[in-house]
Each structure stands twice: as structure tokens, then as C-alpha cells.
Amino acid sequence: MGIRVAISALVLLSGLTLAAEAKATTVAVLQGLDKTTARVSTFEGAAGSVVHFGTLAITIHDCRKHPPEEDPETAAFLDIDENLPGQAKPVHWFTGWMFASSPAVSALEHPVYDVWVLDCRTDTGSTAKPAGN
């Protein structure tokens, strides 16, 4: 009987862990430069979402960050299209991985906008505050 209780407890705890992990969302933190106004904007979006910067529509497919014990590296897999007024189809500008440590390795080449990756973070969606606050 004790073994059944222990197994049931392990199954329940592993289910809670999986449920907690399922609620975590990877969020890409990006920065963009509008070259005509010289304004820099920081924006973020969850993996699988589309964020807009000027006339650009940036689809964030994935965002990855090395753990602290490894060399620092953050990368995001992006699709960048431009929705111009008067055009039925968007103009495709970029598909690929952008690296925070080496933005020039895989850069958006656009006459008006620059976009680069700053960070990836995990958003748990929790509104709980840390103890002591």
C-alpha cells in the first residue's frame, strides 16, 4: 500500500511540474532603429507571435539563451516582412537566426530599419511576488 501512495505522489508531482513548465513562455527581447528618425525602440514578443515595428511585421519562431555556466549567447529565429501601404502582398526581408553577441553575422538589411536581438527570457505568467516584497 505504501508503494502505491509513493508512486501516486510521484505521478502527481511530475504532473504539477509539467503543468508549470507548460505555462512558461519564451519571450524574445528585440531592439529596433528607425534610421529616418534615429529613434531606438525596445520591444518583445512571445515565441510564435508577430510583433510590429514601423512597417515591419516580425514573426518570432524561437528564442534560445545559453545557461549561465556556458559562454553567453542569445539567438532568435525570425521572419521579417514589410507591409507597405498600397501593396497586397508583404515584402519579405529576412528569415534566419539573429545572434545577440554578433548582430552583423546575420543581420536585417533594410534601408529604413535595423532590428537586433537583445535577450531571451522565460515568462511564467505568474503574478506571485517574491518573498519579502
Number of C-alpha atoms within 10 A of each C-alpha: 5 7 8 9 10 11 11 12 12 12 12 12 12 12 12 12 11 11 11 13 11 10 13 14 16 20 22 29 18 20 17 17 18 16 13 9 8 10 9 13 12 14 14 20 19 21 19 15 14 17 16 16 18 12 14 20 18 21 20 22 17 18 25 18 20 12 10 8 6 8 9 11 16 22 24 26 18 22 18 22 19 20 17 12 9 6 9 8 11 15 14 13 13 18 16 15 20 24 23 21 14 14 16 12 11 15 18 19 12 12 9 13 18 16 23 22 27 20 21 25 17 15 12 13 10 9 6 6 7 6 5 4 4
